[in-house]
Amino acid sequence: MSTPEQRRSAASLAANVSWAKTANWSERTAPARAARDQKFLDQVPPEITDPVQRAKIAEAARRAHYQRMARASHAARRANSAAKRAA
């Protein structure tokens, strides 16, 4: 049985080998980007049918999502820093 650290190291190695064999990174990640974009388009109310307006609303939803993630990351870093100082 391997330790969590050994599994993490093996997974990291496998990921690096896989990306080293990928000639077109953009093409490989295109399905994930399309799914991400669709996730935000799905949040637009269906009664908004104008494609330009739908795109604007989806972009605002995307920005809000990443802003929430940044705030959570900042809070986690502050908490981690405070815990290290207290230790």
Biopython code that builds the backbone (N, CA, C, O; Angstrom):
import numpy as np
from Bio.PDB.StructureBuilder import StructureBuilder

atoms = [
    (1, "MET", "N", (0.848, -1.179, 0.000)),
    (1, "MET", "CA", (0.000, 0.000, 0.000)),
    (1, "MET", "C", (0.890, 1.239, 0.000)),
    (1, "MET", "O", (1.859, 1.313, 0.756)),
    (2, "SER", "N", (0.563, 2.198, -0.840)),
    (2, "SER", "CA", (1.374, 3.408, -0.914)),
    (2, "SER", "C", (0.775, 4.502, -0.024)),
    (2, "SER", "O", (-0.415, 4.501, 0.290)),
    (3, "THR", "N", (1.625, 5.406, 0.356)),
    (3, "THR", "CA", (1.191, 6.518, 1.196)),
    (3, "THR", "C", (0.540, 7.590, 0.310)),
    (3, "THR", "O", (0.728, 7.589, -0.906)),
    (4, "PRO", "N", (-0.220, 8.497, 0.919)),
    (4, "PRO", "CA", (-0.802, 9.584, 0.121)),
    (4, "PRO", "C", (0.267, 10.395, -0.615)),
    (4, "PRO", "O", (0.053, 10.811, -1.753)),
    (5, "GLU", "N", (1.389, 10.616, 0.015)),
    (5, "GLU", "CA", (2.478, 11.355, -0.637)),
    (5, "GLU", "C", (3.001, 10.601, -1.856)),
    (5, "GLU", "O", (3.281, 11.218, -2.883)),
    (6, "GLN", "N", (3.137, 9.280, -1.761)),
    (6, "GLN", "CA", (3.607, 8.482, -2.897)),
    (6, "GLN", "C", (2.588, 8.500, -4.037)),
    (6, "GLN", "O", (2.964, 8.568, -5.208)),
    (7, "ARG", "N", (1.295, 8.439, -3.695)),
    (7, "ARG", "CA", (0.257, 8.485, -4.721)),
    (7, "ARG", "C", (0.243, 9.854, -5.414)),
    (7, "ARG", "O", (0.079, 9.939, -6.631)),
    (8, "ARG", "N", (0.414, 10.919, -4.629)),
    (8, "ARG", "CA", (0.461, 12.271, -5.186)),
    (8, "ARG", "C", (1.645, 12.412, -6.140)),
    (8, "ARG", "O", (1.517, 12.985, -7.222)),
    (9, "SER", "N", (2.793, 11.886, -5.730)),
    (9, "SER", "CA", (3.990, 11.966, -6.553)),
    (9, "SER", "C", (3.805, 11.183, -7.850)),
    (9, "SER", "O", (4.194, 11.655, -8.918)),
    (10, "ALA", "N", (3.216, 9.994, -7.765)),
    (10, "ALA", "CA", (2.979, 9.189, -8.964)),
    (10, "ALA", "C", (1.992, 9.878, -9.901)),
    (10, "ALA", "O", (2.174, 9.862, -11.118)),
    (11, "ALA", "N", (0.955, 10.477, -9.338)),
    (11, "ALA", "CA", (-0.035, 11.181, -10.160)),
    (11, "ALA", "C", (0.599, 12.390, -10.838)),
    (11, "ALA", "O", (0.321, 12.662, -12.006)),
    (12, "SER", "N", (1.433, 13.105, -10.129)),
    (12, "SER", "CA", (2.113, 14.265, -10.702)),
    (12, "SER", "C", (3.028, 13.837, -11.848)),
    (12, "SER", "O", (3.055, 14.477, -12.899)),
    (13, "LEU", "N", (3.763, 12.772, -11.644)),
    (13, "LEU", "CA", (4.636, 12.250, -12.691)),
    (13, "LEU", "C", (3.816, 11.849, -13.919)),
    (13, "LEU", "O", (4.181, 12.182, -15.047)),
    (14, "ALA", "N", (2.712, 11.138, -13.701)),
    (14, "ALA", "CA", (1.867, 10.702, -14.812)),
    (14, "ALA", "C", (1.304, 11.901, -15.567)),
    (14, "ALA", "O", (1.247, 11.887, -16.796)),
    (15, "ALA", "N", (0.892, 12.931, -14.846)),
    (15, "ALA", "CA", (0.362, 14.128, -15.504)),
    (15, "ALA", "C", (1.434, 14.800, -16.344)),
    (15, "ALA", "O", (1.168, 15.209, -17.475)),
    (16, "ASN", "N", (2.626, 14.918, -15.814)),
    (16, "ASN", "CA", (3.707, 15.546, -16.569)),
    (16, "ASN", "C", (4.081, 14.741, -17.804)),
    (16, "ASN", "O", (4.355, 15.319, -18.856)),
    (17, "VAL", "N", (4.097, 13.432, -17.695)),
    (17, "VAL", "CA", (4.379, 12.575, -18.858)),
    (17, "VAL", "C", (3.290, 12.762, -19.912)),
    (17, "VAL", "O", (3.576, 12.879, -21.103)),
    (18, "SER", "N", (2.037, 12.788, -19.457)),
    (18, "SER", "CA", (0.921, 12.958, -20.383)),
    (18, "SER", "C", (1.006, 14.289, -21.121)),
    (18, "SER", "O", (0.844, 14.331, -22.340)),
    (19, "TRP", "N", (1.260, 15.381, -20.388)),
    (19, "TRP", "CA", (1.366, 16.685, -21.039)),
    (19, "TRP", "C", (2.596, 16.758, -21.945)),
    (19, "TRP", "O", (2.569, 17.469, -22.949)),
    (20, "ALA", "N", (3.662, 16.047, -21.618)),
    (20, "ALA", "CA", (4.850, 16.036, -22.470)),
    (20, "ALA", "C", (4.558, 15.382, -23.815)),
    (20, "ALA", "O", (5.215, 15.682, -24.812)),
    (21, "LYS", "N", (3.576, 14.494, -23.841)),
    (21, "LYS", "CA", (3.211, 13.808, -25.081)),
    (21, "LYS", "C", (2.135, 14.552, -25.862)),
    (21, "LYS", "O", (1.730, 14.103, -26.934)),
    (22, "THR", "N", (1.666, 15.685, -25.339)),
    (22, "THR", "CA", (0.593, 16.438, -25.982)),
    (22, "THR", "C", (1.181, 17.524, -26.867)),
    (22, "THR", "O", (1.852, 18.437, -26.385)),
    (23, "ALA", "N", (0.926, 17.419, -28.156)),
    (23, "ALA", "CA", (1.468, 18.394, -29.101)),
    (23, "ALA", "C", (0.676, 19.706, -29.061)),
    (23, "ALA", "O", (1.266, 20.783, -29.141)),
    (24, "ASN", "N", (-0.634, 19.626, -28.940)),
    (24, "ASN", "CA", (-1.470, 20.826, -28.998)),
    (24, "ASN", "C", (-2.258, 20.948, -27.692)),
    (24, "ASN", "O", (-3.331, 20.363, -27.545)),
    (25, "TRP", "N", (-1.718, 21.703, -26.763)),
    (25, "TRP", "CA", (-2.351, 21.842, -25.448)),
    (25, "TRP", "C", (-3.711, 22.513, -25.552)),
    (25, "TRP", "O", (-4.648, 22.132, -24.851)),
    (26, "SER", "N", (-3.822, 23.491, -26.407)),
    (26, "SER", "CA", (-5.080, 24.210, -26.563)),
    (26, "SER", "C", (-6.186, 23.273, -27.051)),
    (26, "SER", "O", (-7.313, 23.320, -26.557)),
    (27, "GLU", "N", (-5.858, 22.437, -28.009)),
    (27, "GLU", "CA", (-6.839, 21.478, -28.528)),
    (27, "GLU", "C", (-7.253, 20.489, -27.439)),
    (27, "GLU", "O", (-8.424, 20.123, -27.339)),
    (28, "ARG", "N", (-6.305, 20.068, -26.641)),
    (28, "ARG", "CA", (-6.595, 19.093, -25.581)),
    (28, "ARG", "C", (-7.527, 19.677, -24.522)),
    (28, "ARG", "O", (-8.367, 18.964, -23.973)),
    (29, "THR", "N", (-7.385, 20.956, -24.237)),
    (29, "THR", "CA", (-8.198, 21.566, -23.183)),
    (29, "THR", "C", (-9.472, 22.222, -23.713)),
    (29, "THR", "O", (-10.266, 22.737, -22.926)),
    (30, "ALA", "N", (-9.681, 22.213, -25.023)),
    (30, "ALA", "CA", (-10.857, 22.854, -25.616)),
    (30, "ALA", "C", (-12.180, 22.317, -25.061)),
    (30, "ALA", "O", (-13.067, 23.120, -24.772)),
    (31, "PRO", "N", (-12.356, 21.006, -24.898)),
    (31, "PRO", "CA", (-13.629, 20.525, -24.357)),
    (31, "PRO", "C", (-13.913, 21.052, -22.939)),
    (31, "PRO", "O", (-15.061, 21.343, -22.603)),
    (32, "ALA", "N", (-12.891, 21.169, -22.132)),
    (32, "ALA", "CA", (-13.085, 21.690, -20.771)),
    (32, "ALA", "C", (-13.467, 23.170, -20.815)),
    (32, "ALA", "O", (-14.331, 23.610, -20.056)),
    (33, "ARG", "N", (-12.834, 23.930, -21.690)),
    (33, "ARG", "CA", (-13.174, 25.354, -21.812)),
    (33, "ARG", "C", (-14.603, 25.521, -22.316)),
    (33, "ARG", "O", (-15.334, 26.391, -21.843)),
    (34, "ALA", "N", (-14.997, 24.694, -23.269)),
    (34, "ALA", "CA", (-16.366, 24.769, -23.788)),
    (34, "ALA", "C", (-17.386, 24.422, -22.696)),
    (34, "ALA", "O", (-18.432, 25.064, -22.593)),
    (35, "ALA", "N", (-17.081, 23.416, -21.894)),
    (35, "ALA", "CA", (-17.980, 23.042, -20.804)),
    (35, "ALA", "C", (-18.079, 24.163, -19.775)),
    (35, "ALA", "O", (-19.163, 24.448, -19.266)),
    (36, "ARG", "N", (-16.944, 24.802, -19.466)),
    (36, "ARG", "CA", (-16.946, 25.926, -18.526)),
    (36, "ARG", "C", (-17.809, 27.065, -19.060)),
    (36, "ARG", "O", (-18.619, 27.629, -18.325)),
    (37, "ASP", "N", (-17.638, 27.403, -20.333)),
    (37, "ASP", "CA", (-18.429, 28.478, -20.921)),
    (37, "ASP", "C", (-19.918, 28.136, -20.893)),
    (37, "ASP", "O", (-20.757, 28.994, -20.619)),
    (38, "GLN", "N", (-20.232, 26.881, -21.177)),
    (38, "GLN", "CA", (-21.633, 26.447, -21.172)),
    (38, "GLN", "C", (-22.226, 26.526, -19.775)),
    (38, "GLN", "O", (-23.400, 26.859, -19.618)),
    (39, "LYS", "N", (-21.428, 26.225, -18.762)),
    (39, "LYS", "CA", (-21.895, 26.300, -17.369)),
    (39, "LYS", "C", (-22.419, 27.700, -17.063)),
    (39, "LYS", "O", (-23.465, 27.847, -16.430)),
    (40, "PHE", "N", (-21.703, 28.719, -17.506)),
    (40, "PHE", "CA", (-22.125, 30.083, -17.229)),
    (40, "PHE", "C", (-23.289, 30.504, -18.124)),
    (40, "PHE", "O", (-24.150, 31.268, -17.689)),
    (41, "LEU", "N", (-23.330, 30.022, -19.359)),
    (41, "LEU", "CA", (-24.483, 30.299, -20.216)),
    (41, "LEU", "C", (-25.751, 29.667, -19.650)),
    (41, "LEU", "O", (-26.840, 30.226, -19.787)),
    (42, "ASP", "N", (-25.614, 28.515, -19.020)),
    (42, "ASP", "CA", (-26.769, 27.839, -18.427)),
    (42, "ASP", "C", (-27.365, 28.623, -17.265)),
    (42, "ASP", "O", (-28.515, 28.394, -16.890)),
    (43, "GLN", "N", (-26.598, 29.544, -16.693)),
    (43, "GLN", "CA", (-27.085, 30.350, -15.575)),
    (43, "GLN", "C", (-27.908, 31.550, -16.047)),
    (43, "GLN", "O", (-28.570, 32.201, -15.238)),
    (44, "VAL", "N", (-27.871, 31.844, -17.338)),
    (44, "VAL", "CA", (-28.627, 32.976, -17.883)),
    (44, "VAL", "C", (-30.102, 32.578, -17.940)),
    (44, "VAL", "O", (-30.430, 31.488, -18.408)),
    (45, "PRO", "N", (-30.992, 33.452, -17.468)),
    (45, "PRO", "CA", (-32.426, 33.136, -17.532)),
    (45, "PRO", "C", (-32.863, 32.845, -18.974)),
    (45, "PRO", "O", (-32.457, 33.547, -19.900)),
    (46, "PRO", "N", (-33.683, 31.818, -19.160)),
    (46, "PRO", "CA", (-34.066, 31.420, -20.527)),
    (46, "PRO", "C", (-34.881, 32.479, -21.271)),
    (46, "PRO", "O", (-34.920, 32.469, -22.501)),
    (47, "GLU", "N", (-35.529, 33.389, -20.545)),
    (47, "GLU", "CA", (-36.321, 34.413, -21.240)),
    (47, "GLU", "C", (-35.440, 35.447, -21.947)),
    (47, "GLU", "O", (-35.936, 36.218, -22.769)),
    (48, "ILE", "N", (-34.152, 35.471, -21.640)),
    (48, "ILE", "CA", (-33.222, 36.363, -22.340)),
    (48, "ILE", "C", (-32.725, 35.610, -23.566)),
    (48, "ILE", "O", (-31.938, 34.669, -23.465)),
    (49, "THR", "N", (-33.199, 36.042, -24.712)),
    (49, "THR", "CA", (-32.906, 35.304, -25.947)),
    (49, "THR", "C", (-31.869, 35.984, -26.828)),
    (49, "THR", "O", (-31.305, 35.342, -27.714)),
    (50, "ASP", "N", (-31.608, 37.256, -26.608)),
    (50, "ASP", "CA", (-30.624, 37.970, -27.424)),
    (50, "ASP", "C", (-29.229, 37.394, -27.140)),
    (50, "ASP", "O", (-28.776, 37.427, -25.995)),
    (51, "PRO", "N", (-28.545, 36.868, -28.159)),
    (51, "PRO", "CA", (-27.239, 36.231, -27.935)),
    (51, "PRO", "C", (-26.192, 37.167, -27.332)),
    (51, "PRO", "O", (-25.378, 36.739, -26.515)),
    (52, "VAL", "N", (-26.206, 38.416, -27.721)),
    (52, "VAL", "CA", (-25.226, 39.373, -27.188)),
    (52, "VAL", "C", (-25.487, 39.594, -25.702)),
    (52, "VAL", "O", (-24.555, 39.600, -24.898)),
    (53, "GLN", "N", (-26.753, 39.775, -25.339)),
    (53, "GLN", "CA", (-27.095, 39.978, -23.932)),
    (53, "GLN", "C", (-26.795, 38.726, -23.111)),
    (53, "GLN", "O", (-26.299, 38.820, -21.988)),
    (54, "ARG", "N", (-27.096, 37.554, -23.673)),
    (54, "ARG", "CA", (-26.803, 36.292, -22.971)),
    (54, "ARG", "C", (-25.307, 36.175, -22.711)),
    (54, "ARG", "O", (-24.894, 35.759, -21.628)),
    (55, "ALA", "N", (-24.494, 36.540, -23.699)),
    (55, "ALA", "CA", (-23.039, 36.460, -23.546)),
    (55, "ALA", "C", (-22.562, 37.419, -22.462)),
    (55, "ALA", "O", (-21.685, 37.071, -21.671)),
    (56, "LYS", "N", (-23.133, 38.630, -22.415)),
    (56, "LYS", "CA", (-22.749, 39.599, -21.385)),
    (56, "LYS", "C", (-23.091, 39.090, -19.989)),
    (56, "LYS", "O", (-22.292, 39.213, -19.061)),
    (57, "ILE", "N", (-24.274, 38.524, -19.849)),
    (57, "ILE", "CA", (-24.692, 38.013, -18.543)),
    (57, "ILE", "C", (-23.832, 36.819, -18.134)),
    (57, "ILE", "O", (-23.437, 36.708, -16.973)),
    (58, "ALA", "N", (-23.543, 35.932, -19.074)),
    (58, "ALA", "CA", (-22.691, 34.771, -18.787)),
    (58, "ALA", "C", (-21.293, 35.225, -18.371)),
    (58, "ALA", "O", (-20.688, 34.642, -17.472)),
    (59, "GLU", "N", (-20.784, 36.263, -19.025)),
    (59, "GLU", "CA", (-19.454, 36.781, -18.677)),
    (59, "GLU", "C", (-19.469, 37.377, -17.271)),
    (59, "GLU", "O", (-18.513, 37.210, -16.514)),
    (60, "ALA", "N", (-20.539, 38.065, -16.924)),
    (60, "ALA", "CA", (-20.658, 38.616, -15.570)),
    (60, "ALA", "C", (-20.714, 37.483, -14.539)),
    (60, "ALA", "O", (-20.112, 37.586, -13.470)),
    (61, "ALA", "N", (-21.430, 36.414, -14.857)),
    (61, "ALA", "CA", (-21.498, 35.260, -13.960)),
    (61, "ALA", "C", (-20.117, 34.619, -13.801)),
    (61, "ALA", "O", (-19.733, 34.200, -12.709)),
    (62, "ARG", "N", (-19.379, 34.551, -14.915)),
    (62, "ARG", "CA", (-18.023, 33.984, -14.860)),
    (62, "ARG", "C", (-17.116, 34.840, -13.973)),
    (62, "ARG", "O", (-16.392, 34.315, -13.128)),
    (63, "ARG", "N", (-17.160, 36.153, -14.170)),
    (63, "ARG", "CA", (-16.337, 37.047, -13.343)),
    (63, "ARG", "C", (-16.703, 36.932, -11.865)),
    (63, "ARG", "O", (-15.825, 36.915, -11.003)),
    (64, "ALA", "N", (-18.000, 36.853, -11.575)),
    (64, "ALA", "CA", (-18.442, 36.715, -10.183)),
    (64, "ALA", "C", (-17.926, 35.410, -9.585)),
    (64, "ALA", "O", (-17.489, 35.377, -8.434)),
    (65, "HIS", "N", (-17.979, 34.351, -10.361)),
    (65, "HIS", "CA", (-17.495, 33.047, -9.885)),
    (65, "HIS", "C", (-16.021, 33.122, -9.502)),
    (65, "HIS", "O", (-15.630, 32.687, -8.419)),
    (66, "TYR", "N", (-15.211, 33.675, -10.394)),
    (66, "TYR", "CA", (-13.777, 33.748, -10.119)),
    (66, "TYR", "C", (-13.459, 34.739, -9.007)),
    (66, "TYR", "O", (-12.484, 34.567, -8.275)),
    (67, "GLN", "N", (-14.279, 35.769, -8.882)),
    (67, "GLN", "CA", (-14.083, 36.707, -7.776)),
    (67, "GLN", "C", (-14.379, 36.021, -6.440)),
    (67, "GLN", "O", (-13.657, 36.229, -5.465)),
    (68, "ARG", "N", (-15.441, 35.199, -6.391)),
    (68, "ARG", "CA", (-15.735, 34.437, -5.166)),
    (68, "ARG", "C", (-14.591, 33.481, -4.840)),
    (68, "ARG", "O", (-14.213, 33.327, -3.679)),
    (69, "MET", "N", (-14.040, 32.837, -5.878)),
    (69, "MET", "CA", (-12.917, 31.925, -5.653)),
    (69, "MET", "C", (-11.705, 32.675, -5.105)),
    (69, "MET", "O", (-11.026, 32.180, -4.206)),
    (70, "ALA", "N", (-11.434, 33.847, -5.632)),
    (70, "ALA", "CA", (-10.292, 34.642, -5.166)),
    (70, "ALA", "C", (-10.492, 35.053, -3.713)),
    (70, "ALA", "O", (-9.549, 35.014, -2.923)),
    (71, "ARG", "N", (-11.709, 35.446, -3.357)),
    (71, "ARG", "CA", (-11.982, 35.829, -1.969)),
    (71, "ARG", "C", (-11.785, 34.647, -1.033)),
    (71, "ARG", "O", (-11.202, 34.791, 0.042)),
    (72, "ALA", "N", (-12.272, 33.474, -1.443)),
    (72, "ALA", "CA", (-12.122, 32.276, -0.611)),
    (72, "ALA", "C", (-10.644, 31.909, -0.472)),
    (72, "ALA", "O", (-10.202, 31.511, 0.605)),
    (73, "SER", "N", (-9.889, 32.042, -1.546)),
    (73, "SER", "CA", (-8.461, 31.747, -1.504)),
    (73, "SER", "C", (-7.750, 32.703, -0.559)),
    (73, "SER", "O", (-6.899, 32.292, 0.230)),
    (74, "HIS", "N", (-8.101, 33.974, -0.643)),
    (74, "HIS", "CA", (-7.493, 34.972, 0.235)),
    (74, "HIS", "C", (-7.803, 34.651, 1.701)),
    (74, "HIS", "O", (-6.922, 34.715, 2.558)),
    (75, "ALA", "N", (-9.047, 34.308, 1.973)),
    (75, "ALA", "CA", (-9.434, 33.975, 3.351)),
    (75, "ALA", "C", (-8.680, 32.751, 3.846)),
    (75, "ALA", "O", (-8.250, 32.706, 4.999)),
    (76, "ALA", "N", (-8.519, 31.754, 2.974)),
    (76, "ALA", "CA", (-7.805, 30.537, 3.370)),
    (76, "ALA", "C", (-6.333, 30.841, 3.642)),
    (76, "ALA", "O", (-5.758, 30.318, 4.596)),
    (77, "ARG", "N", (-5.724, 31.683, 2.811)),
    (77, "ARG", "CA", (-4.327, 32.047, 3.039)),
    (77, "ARG", "C", (-4.168, 32.818, 4.342)),
    (77, "ARG", "O", (-3.215, 32.588, 5.087)),
    (78, "ARG", "N", (-5.088, 33.724, 4.620)),
    (78, "ARG", "CA", (-5.026, 34.486, 5.873)),
    (78, "ARG", "C", (-5.183, 33.557, 7.074)),
    (78, "ARG", "O", (-4.459, 33.690, 8.061)),
    (79, "ALA", "N", (-6.131, 32.612, 6.994)),
    (79, "ALA", "CA", (-6.341, 31.683, 8.094)),
    (79, "ALA", "C", (-5.113, 30.808, 8.298)),
    (79, "ALA", "O", (-4.714, 30.552, 9.434)),
    (80, "ASN", "N", (-4.509, 30.345, 7.201)),
    (80, "ASN", "CA", (-3.321, 29.512, 7.265)),
    (80, "ASN", "C", (-2.166, 30.291, 7.880)),
    (80, "ASN", "O", (-1.422, 29.762, 8.705)),
    (81, "SER", "N", (-2.021, 31.545, 7.479)),
    (81, "SER", "CA", (-0.962, 32.389, 8.015)),
    (81, "SER", "C", (-1.159, 32.616, 9.510)),
    (81, "SER", "O", (-0.206, 32.563, 10.287)),
    (82, "ALA", "N", (-2.401, 32.869, 9.904)),
    (82, "ALA", "CA", (-2.696, 33.089, 11.321)),
    (82, "ALA", "C", (-2.429, 31.829, 12.142)),
    (82, "ALA", "O", (-1.923, 31.898, 13.262)),
    (83, "ALA", "N", (-2.779, 30.678, 11.566)),
    (83, "ALA", "CA", (-2.539, 29.417, 12.280)),
    (83, "ALA", "C", (-1.054, 29.164, 12.450)),
    (83, "ALA", "O", (-0.620, 28.659, 13.486)),
    (84, "LYS", "N", (-0.268, 29.515, 11.433)),
    (84, "LYS", "CA", (1.189, 29.315, 11.521)),
    (84, "LYS", "C", (1.787, 30.248, 12.587)),
    (84, "LYS", "O", (2.677, 29.853, 13.340)),
    (85, "ARG", "N", (1.286, 31.488, 12.639)),
    (85, "ARG", "CA", (1.794, 32.417, 13.640)),
    (85, "ARG", "C", (1.426, 31.976, 15.055)),
    (85, "ARG", "O", (2.190, 32.195, 15.995)),
    (86, "ALA", "N", (0.258, 31.357, 15.205)),
    (86, "ALA", "CA", (-0.206, 30.933, 16.528)),
    (86, "ALA", "C", (0.541, 29.678, 16.997)),
    (86, "ALA", "O", (0.635, 29.413, 18.196)),
    (87, "ALA", "N", (1.060, 28.929, 16.056)),
    (87, "ALA", "CA", (1.735, 27.661, 16.416)),
    (87, "ALA", "C", (3.134, 27.883, 16.942)),
    (87, "ALA", "O", (3.825, 26.923, 17.284)),
]
sb = StructureBuilder()
sb.init_structure("model")
sb.init_model(0)
sb.init_chain("A")
sb.init_seg("    ")
for serial, (resi, resn, name, xyz) in enumerate(atoms, 1):
    if name == "N":
        sb.init_residue(resn, " ", resi, " ")
    sb.init_atom(name, np.array(xyz, "f"), 0.0, 1.0, " ", f" {name:<3s}", serial, name[0])
structure = sb.get_structure()
